[in-house]
Amino acid sequence: MLTKKTALSFAVLGALGLASLASAAAAATIVNVGSVPPANPYFYLTSGTPTTPSITADFGATISGASTSFDDIFEFTIPQNGKGSGSLSTSFSSMMNELTITKVLVNNVMYSLIDSSGGQSLTVTGIPILNGMLNSIEVIGTTSSGATAATYTGTATFAAGPIPEPASWALMIGGLGLVGGMMRRRRANLELA
């Protein structure tokens, strides 16, 4: 089994790190966090920086060889709270470039792909991203018995924003319960009248 691990870190940057990031961003429109293709697997920023309110990254891999298993793990942290979303797809026209993704895990939660005659696809939204916490995207699968090289591609996006604390969730749920109870009582009183 071929195992690849791409570890990426959008760490909290000190003043020196921010200065070097700013000069890299000025030199190119893409800030490379991982490597741009033909690196294999790859994960790189296509817009934004780790501290902007909106970040987009592309990731993927090309797997060479027939009946080759792969397990690619992309890990990253973002120095702010918000929500993540993304998509993943495969596309093939023959057995020479066919692969099957058997599992996709985002932060250890498994998501199901949609199969079609020419590939697979997945779209996820609303994934909580917490400041400084390690996040991961894991793609597991295998190439077909006739494959020479097969590819999957993905896009990950991040939008900054507050993530409710567990206590806040409990208060919101409790508040909804109270509102529901009041509405039920009001309806019962109206029926009695």
BADRENMAR-980172 format. One line per field, with one value per residue: residue in three letters; residue number from 1; x, y, z of N, C-alpha, C in turn. Coordinates in steps of 0.2 Angstrom, whole numbers, plus 2048, in hexadecimal, padded with zeros to 3 digits. Example, Ala and Ser with C-alpha at 12.3 -4.5 7.8 and 13.67 -1.06 7.14 Angstrom:
2
resn = ALA, SER;
resi = 1, 2;
nX = 842, 840;
nY = 7E4, 7F5;
nZ = 827, 823;
caX = 83E, 844;
caY = 7EA, 7FB;
caZ = 827, 824;
cX = 842, 840;
cY = 7F0, 800;
cZ = 827, 827;
This chain:
193
resn = MET, LEU, THR, LYS, LYS, THR, ALA, LEU, SER, PHE, ALA, VAL, LEU, GLY, ALA, LEU, GLY, LEU, ALA, SER, LEU, ALA, SER, ALA, ALA, ALA, ALA, ALA, THR, ILE, VAL, ASN, VAL, GLY, SER, VAL, PRO, PRO, ALA, ASN, PRO, TYR, PHE, TYR, LEU, THR, SER, GLY, THR, PRO, THR, THR, PRO, SER, ILE, THR, ALA, ASP, PHE, GLY, ALA, THR, ILE, SER, GLY, ALA, SER, THR, SER, PHE, ASP, ASP, ILE, PHE, GLU, PHE, THR, ILE, PRO, GLN, ASN, GLY, LYS, GLY, SER, GLY, SER, LEU, SER, THR, SER, PHE, SER, SER, MET, MET, ASN, GLU, LEU, THR, ILE, THR, LYS, VAL, LEU, VAL, ASN, ASN, VAL, MET, TYR, SER, LEU, ILE, ASP, SER, SER, GLY, GLY, GLN, SER, LEU, THR, VAL, THR, GLY, ILE, PRO, ILE, LEU, ASN, GLY, MET, LEU, ASN, SER, ILE, GLU, VAL, ILE, GLY, THR, THR, SER, SER, GLY, ALA, THR, ALA, ALA, THR, TYR, THR, GLY, THR, ALA, THR, PHE, ALA, ALA, GLY, PRO, ILE, PRO, GLU, PRO, ALA, SER, TRP, ALA, LEU, MET, ILE, GLY, GLY, LEU, GLY, LEU, VAL, GLY, GLY, MET, MET, ARG, ARG, ARG, ARG, ALA, ASN, LEU, GLU, LEU, ALA;
resi = 1, 2, 3, 4, 5, 6, 7, 8, 9, 10, 11, 12, 13, 14, 15, 16, 17, 18, 19, 20, 21, 22, 23, 24, 25, 26, 27, 28, 29, 30, 31, 32, 33, 34, 35, 36, 37, 38, 39, 40, 41, 42, 43, 44, 45, 46, 47, 48, 49, 50, 51, 52, 53, 54, 55, 56, 57, 58, 59, 60, 61, 62, 63, 64, 65, 66, 67, 68, 69, 70, 71, 72, 73, 74, 75, 76, 77, 78, 79, 80, 81, 82, 83, 84, 85, 86, 87, 88, 89, 90, 91, 92, 93, 94, 95, 96, 97, 98, 99, 100, 101, 102, 103, 104, 105, 106, 107, 108, 109, 110, 111, 112, 113, 114, 115, 116, 117, 118, 119, 120, 121, 122, 123, 124, 125, 126, 127, 128, 129, 130, 131, 132, 133, 134, 135, 136, 137, 138, 139, 140, 141, 142, 143, 144, 145, 146, 147, 148, 149, 150, 151, 152, 153, 154, 155, 156, 157, 158, 159, 160, 161, 162, 163, 164, 165, 166, 167, 168, 169, 170, 171, 172, 173, 174, 175, 176, 177, 178, 179, 180, 181, 182, 183, 184, 185, 186, 187, 188, 189, 190, 191, 192, 193;
nX = 804, 803, 808, 805, 80A, 805, 80A, 805, 806, 7FE, 803, 802, 809, 818, 81E, 829, 826, 81B, 81F, 828, 81E, 816, 81F, 821, 814, 812, 81B, 814, 804, 7FF, 801, 80B, 808, 80A, 80F, 80F, 807, 812, 814, 811, 808, 7FE, 7FB, 7F6, 7F4, 7E8, 7E2, 7E2, 7E9, 7F0, 7EA, 7E0, 7CF, 7C9, 7CD, 7D4, 7D9, 7E1, 7E2, 7E8, 7ED, 7F7, 7F6, 801, 801, 7FA, 7ED, 7F0, 7F1, 7ED, 7EF, 7ED, 7F1, 7ED, 7F2, 7EE, 7EF, 7E6, 7E7, 7DB, 7C9, 7BB, 7B2, 7B3, 7B3, 7B1, 7B6, 7B8, 7BE, 7BE, 7C2, 7C0, 7C4, 7C8, 7CE, 7DB, 7DD, 7D5, 7CF, 7CA, 7C3, 7C2, 7BF, 7BD, 7C3, 7C0, 7C7, 7C6, 7B9, 7AE, 7AA, 79E, 7A0, 799, 796, 799, 797, 7A3, 7AC, 7AE, 7A7, 7A7, 7A0, 7A1, 79C, 79C, 7A5, 7AC, 7BA, 7C7, 7D1, 7E2, 7E1, 7E4, 7E0, 7DA, 7DA, 7D6, 7D9, 7D4, 7D7, 7D8, 7E0, 7DA, 7DB, 7E0, 7E7, 7F2, 7F6, 7ED, 7E2, 7DC, 7D4, 7D2, 7C9, 7CB, 7C3, 7C2, 7BA, 7BB, 7B4, 7A9, 7A9, 79D, 79F, 79E, 796, 78E, 787, 77F, 777, 771, 769, 762, 75A, 753, 74B, 744, 73C, 735, 72D, 726, 71E, 717, 710, 708, 701, 6F9, 6F2, 6EA, 6E2, 6DA, 6D3;
nY = 7FA, 80B, 818, 829, 838, 849, 856, 865, 875, 883, 88D, 897, 8A6, 8AF, 8C0, 8C0, 8B5, 8B9, 8C4, 8BE, 8B6, 8C0, 8C5, 8BA, 8B9, 8C5, 8C2, 8B8, 8B3, 8A7, 8A0, 895, 887, 87A, 870, 875, 86C, 864, 85D, 84F, 847, 857, 867, 877, 889, 892, 89E, 8AC, 8AD, 8A4, 8AD, 8B4, 8B9, 8B0, 8A1, 897, 887, 87B, 869, 859, 84A, 83F, 82E, 821, 812, 802, 7FB, 801, 806, 814, 820, 82F, 83D, 84D, 85A, 868, 878, 886, 897, 89C, 89D, 895, 88F, 881, 87B, 870, 867, 858, 84E, 841, 83C, 833, 82C, 820, 80F, 811, 81D, 81C, 81D, 818, 81F, 81B, 81F, 82F, 839, 847, 850, 844, 840, 836, 837, 835, 831, 836, 82B, 829, 825, 82A, 82D, 834, 83E, 84B, 856, 860, 86A, 877, 873, 874, 87E, 880, 88C, 889, 87B, 86B, 866, 85A, 852, 843, 838, 829, 81B, 811, 80D, 808, 7F7, 7F8, 805, 812, 81E, 828, 835, 83F, 84E, 85D, 86A, 875, 880, 88E, 898, 8A6, 8A8, 8A8, 89A, 891, 88E, 87F, 881, 88C, 886, 87E, 887, 88D, 882, 87F, 88B, 88A, 87F, 885, 88F, 887, 880, 88A, 88E, 882, 882, 88E, 88A, 880, 887, 890, 886, 882, 88D;
nZ = 800, 7FB, 804, 807, 80E, 811, 819, 81F, 824, 82A, 834, 843, 83F, 843, 844, 83B, 833, 82D, 825, 81C, 815, 810, 806, 7FE, 7F9, 7F2, 7E7, 7E0, 7DA, 7DF, 7EF, 7F4, 7FE, 800, 7F3, 7E2, 7D4, 7CA, 7D6, 7E1, 7ED, 7EC, 7F4, 7F5, 7F7, 7EE, 7EF, 7FB, 80B, 81A, 824, 81F, 81C, 813, 80C, 7FF, 7F9, 7EE, 7EC, 7E9, 7E0, 7D5, 7D2, 7CE, 7C4, 7C3, 7CD, 7D9, 7EA, 7F4, 800, 805, 80F, 814, 81E, 828, 831, 836, 83A, 840, 844, 83B, 82D, 823, 812, 804, 7F5, 7EB, 7DE, 7D1, 7C1, 7B2, 7A3, 79E, 7A2, 7A4, 7AB, 7B6, 7C7, 7D8, 7E5, 7F5, 802, 80A, 816, 820, 82D, 834, 832, 828, 817, 80A, 7F9, 7E9, 7DC, 7CB, 7B9, 7B3, 7BE, 7CF, 7DC, 7E9, 7F4, 802, 810, 81D, 827, 837, 83A, 845, 84E, 84C, 84E, 848, 838, 82C, 81C, 815, 809, 802, 7F8, 7E8, 7D9, 7C9, 7C1, 7B5, 7B5, 7B1, 7B5, 7C0, 7C6, 7D3, 7D8, 7E3, 7EC, 7F9, 804, 80F, 81B, 825, 836, 844, 84F, 857, 869, 873, 87E, 87A, 86F, 877, 87E, 873, 86F, 87A, 87B, 86F, 872, 87D, 876, 86D, 877, 87C, 871, 86F, 87B, 87A, 86E, 874, 87D, 875, 86F, 879, 87C;
caX = 800, 807, 805, 809, 807, 807, 809, 805, 804, 7FD, 805, 802, 80F, 81B, 81F, 82E, 823, 816, 823, 82A, 818, 814, 823, 81F, 80D, 813, 81E, 810, 7FD, 7FE, 805, 80C, 809, 80D, 813, 80A, 808, 812, 816, 80C, 802, 800, 7F7, 7F9, 7F0, 7E7, 7E0, 7E2, 7EF, 7ED, 7E7, 7DB, 7C8, 7C7, 7D3, 7D3, 7DE, 7E0, 7E6, 7E7, 7F2, 7F6, 7F9, 803, 801, 7F4, 7EB, 7F4, 7ED, 7EF, 7EC, 7F0, 7EF, 7EF, 7F1, 7EF, 7EC, 7E4, 7E7, 7D5, 7C3, 7B7, 7AE, 7B6, 7AF, 7B5, 7B4, 7BD, 7BB, 7C2, 7BF, 7C4, 7C1, 7C9, 7D1, 7E2, 7DD, 7D0, 7D1, 7C4, 7C4, 7BD, 7BE, 7BF, 7C2, 7C1, 7C7, 7C4, 7B2, 7AE, 7A5, 79D, 7A1, 794, 799, 795, 79B, 7A9, 7AF, 7AB, 7A7, 7A5, 7A0, 7A0, 79C, 79B, 7AA, 7AF, 7C2, 7C9, 7D7, 7E8, 7E0, 7E6, 7DB, 7DC, 7D6, 7D9, 7D6, 7D7, 7D4, 7DC, 7DF, 7D7, 7E0, 7E3, 7E9, 7F9, 7F6, 7E6, 7E2, 7D7, 7D5, 7CD, 7CA, 7C9, 7C2, 7C2, 7B7, 7BC, 7AE, 7A9, 7A7, 79A, 7A1, 799, 791, 78A, 782, 77A, 773, 76C, 764, 75D, 756, 74E, 746, 73F, 738, 730, 729, 721, 71A, 713, 70B, 704, 6FC, 6F4, 6ED, 6E6, 6DD, 6D6, 6CF;
caY = 800, 811, 81D, 830, 83D, 84F, 85A, 86C, 879, 88A, 88E, 89E, 8A9, 8B5, 8C6, 8BE, 8B1, 8BE, 8C8, 8B9, 8B4, 8C6, 8C6, 8B5, 8BA, 8CA, 8BF, 8B4, 8B3, 8A1, 89F, 88E, 885, 873, 871, 875, 866, 85C, 859, 84A, 84B, 85E, 86B, 87E, 88E, 895, 8A5, 8AD, 8AB, 8A1, 8B1, 8B8, 8B6, 8AA, 89D, 891, 882, 875, 863, 853, 845, 83A, 828, 81E, 80B, 7FE, 7F8, 804, 809, 81A, 823, 836, 841, 854, 85C, 86F, 87C, 88D, 89B, 8A0, 899, 896, 889, 87E, 877, 86E, 862, 853, 84A, 83D, 83C, 82F, 82A, 819, 80B, 814, 823, 81B, 81B, 818, 822, 816, 823, 835, 83B, 84E, 850, 83D, 83E, 833, 83A, 830, 834, 834, 827, 82A, 821, 82C, 830, 835, 845, 84C, 85D, 861, 871, 878, 86F, 879, 87F, 884, 88F, 886, 874, 867, 863, 855, 84F, 83D, 835, 822, 817, 80D, 80E, 802, 7F2, 7FB, 80C, 814, 824, 82A, 83B, 843, 855, 85F, 871, 877, 887, 890, 89F, 8A7, 8A9, 8A5, 893, 891, 88A, 87A, 885, 890, 881, 87B, 88D, 88E, 87C, 880, 891, 888, 87B, 889, 892, 881, 87E, 890, 88D, 87C, 884, 893, 887, 87C, 88C, 892, 881, 882, 893;
caZ = 800, 7FB, 809, 806, 813, 80F, 81F, 81D, 82A, 82A, 83B, 845, 83D, 846, 83F, 836, 82E, 829, 820, 816, 812, 80C, 800, 7F9, 7F6, 7ED, 7E2, 7DC, 7DB, 7E3, 7F5, 7F5, 805, 7FE, 7ED, 7DC, 7D0, 7CA, 7DC, 7E2, 7EC, 7EC, 7F7, 7F5, 7F7, 7E8, 7F1, 802, 80F, 820, 828, 81B, 81E, 80E, 809, 7FA, 7F7, 7EA, 7EE, 7E5, 7DF, 7D0, 7D4, 7C8, 7C5, 7C4, 7D3, 7DE, 7EF, 7F6, 806, 805, 815, 813, 824, 828, 836, 833, 840, 841, 844, 836, 82A, 81D, 80D, 7FE, 7F0, 7E9, 7D8, 7CD, 7BA, 7AE, 79C, 79C, 7A8, 7A5, 7B0, 7BB, 7CE, 7DC, 7EC, 7FA, 808, 80B, 81D, 822, 834, 836, 830, 822, 813, 804, 7F2, 7E4, 7D6, 7C4, 7B4, 7B2, 7C3, 7D5, 7DE, 7F0, 7F7, 809, 812, 824, 82B, 83B, 83A, 84B, 84E, 84E, 84E, 842, 834, 828, 817, 814, 803, 801, 7F2, 7E4, 7D2, 7C5, 7BF, 7AE, 7B5, 7B0, 7B9, 7C1, 7C9, 7D6, 7DA, 7E8, 7EE, 800, 805, 816, 81C, 82C, 839, 84B, 850, 85E, 86E, 875, 883, 875, 86C, 87C, 87F, 86D, 86E, 880, 879, 86A, 876, 880, 871, 86B, 87C, 87D, 86C, 870, 880, 877, 86A, 878, 880, 870, 86D, 87F, 87C;
cX = 804, 804, 809, 806, 80A, 805, 80A, 803, 804, 7FD, 804, 809, 811, 81C, 824, 82B, 81E, 81A, 825, 824, 816, 819, 822, 818, 80E, 817, 81A, 809, 7FB, 803, 805, 80D, 80C, 810, 80D, 80C, 80E, 814, 810, 80D, 803, 7FA, 7FA, 7F3, 7EF, 7E5, 7E0, 7E9, 7EC, 7E9, 7E2, 7D4, 7C6, 7CD, 7D1, 7D9, 7DC, 7E4, 7E4, 7ED, 7F1, 7FA, 7FB, 803, 7FA, 7F3, 7EF, 7F0, 7F1, 7EC, 7F0, 7ED, 7F1, 7ED, 7F2, 7EC, 7EB, 7E4, 7E1, 7CF, 7BF, 7B4, 7B2, 7B1, 7B3, 7B2, 7B9, 7BA, 7C0, 7BE, 7C3, 7C0, 7C3, 7CC, 7D8, 7E2, 7D7, 7D2, 7CA, 7C6, 7BF, 7BB, 7C1, 7BE, 7C4, 7C1, 7C4, 7BC, 7B1, 7A8, 7A4, 79D, 79B, 798, 795, 799, 7A2, 7AD, 7AC, 7AB, 7A5, 7A5, 79E, 7A0, 79B, 79F, 7AD, 7B7, 7C3, 7D0, 7DD, 7E7, 7E2, 7E0, 7DE, 7D7, 7D9, 7D5, 7D9, 7D3, 7D9, 7DB, 7DC, 7DD, 7E3, 7E6, 7F0, 7FA, 7EF, 7E6, 7DC, 7D9, 7D0, 7CE, 7C7, 7C8, 7C1, 7BF, 7B7, 7B5, 7AE, 7A6, 7A4, 79E, 79C, 794, 78C, 785, 77D, 775, 76E, 767, 75F, 758, 751, 749, 741, 73A, 733, 72B, 724, 71C, 715, 70D, 706, 6FE, 6F7, 6EF, 6E8, 6E0, 6D8, 6D1, 6C9;
cY = 806, 816, 824, 834, 844, 854, 861, 870, 880, 88C, 895, 8A1, 8AF, 8BA, 8C4, 8BA, 8B5, 8C2, 8C4, 8B7, 8BA, 8C6, 8C0, 8B6, 8C0, 8C7, 8BB, 8B4, 8AD, 8A1, 898, 88B, 87E, 874, 871, 86F, 868, 859, 854, 847, 852, 861, 872, 883, 891, 89D, 8A6, 8AB, 8A8, 8A6, 8B5, 8B5, 8B0, 8A7, 898, 88D, 87D, 86F, 85E, 84F, 841, 834, 824, 816, 808, 7FB, 7FB, 808, 80F, 81D, 82A, 83A, 848, 857, 864, 872, 883, 891, 89F, 89B, 89A, 88F, 887, 87B, 875, 869, 85E, 84F, 846, 83D, 838, 82D, 823, 815, 80E, 81A, 822, 81A, 81B, 81A, 81E, 81A, 82A, 837, 843, 84E, 84A, 83C, 83C, 836, 835, 834, 832, 831, 829, 826, 823, 82F, 830, 83C, 845, 853, 85D, 868, 871, 874, 874, 878, 883, 886, 88B, 87E, 871, 864, 85F, 853, 849, 83A, 82E, 81F, 813, 80E, 807, 7FD, 7F4, 802, 80C, 81A, 827, 830, 83D, 84A, 858, 867, 872, 87E, 888, 897, 8A0, 8A9, 8A6, 89E, 893, 88C, 885, 87D, 889, 88C, 87F, 881, 88E, 888, 87D, 886, 88E, 883, 87F, 88C, 88D, 880, 884, 88F, 888, 87E, 889, 88F, 883, 881, 88F, 88C, 880, 887, 893;
cZ = 800, 800, 808, 80C, 812, 815, 81D, 823, 829, 831, 83C, 843, 841, 841, 83A, 831, 82A, 823, 81B, 812, 80D, 805, 7FB, 7F6, 7F1, 7E7, 7DD, 7DE, 7E0, 7E9, 7F6, 7FC, 805, 7F8, 7E7, 7D8, 7CB, 7D0, 7DE, 7E9, 7ED, 7F1, 7F8, 7F5, 7F0, 7E9, 7F9, 805, 816, 824, 825, 81D, 819, 80C, 804, 7F9, 7F3, 7ED, 7E9, 7E4, 7D8, 7D2, 7CE, 7C9, 7C6, 7CB, 7D9, 7E3, 7F1, 7FC, 807, 80B, 814, 81A, 824, 82F, 833, 83A, 841, 841, 83D, 833, 824, 819, 808, 7FA, 7EE, 7E3, 7D5, 7C6, 7B6, 7A8, 79A, 7A3, 7A9, 7AA, 7B5, 7C2, 7D2, 7E3, 7F0, 800, 808, 812, 81E, 829, 837, 836, 829, 81E, 80D, 7FE, 7EE, 7DE, 7D0, 7BF, 7B2, 7B7, 7CA, 7D7, 7E5, 7F1, 7FE, 80B, 81A, 829, 830, 83B, 841, 84B, 851, 84F, 848, 83F, 82F, 822, 815, 80E, 802, 7FB, 7EE, 7DD, 7CF, 7C3, 7B9, 7AF, 7B4, 7B5, 7BA, 7C6, 7CD, 7D8, 7DF, 7E9, 7F5, 801, 80D, 816, 823, 82F, 840, 84B, 857, 863, 870, 87A, 87F, 872, 871, 87E, 87A, 86D, 874, 87E, 874, 86D, 87A, 87C, 86F, 871, 87D, 877, 86D, 876, 87E, 872, 86E, 87B, 87B, 86E, 873, 87F, 877;
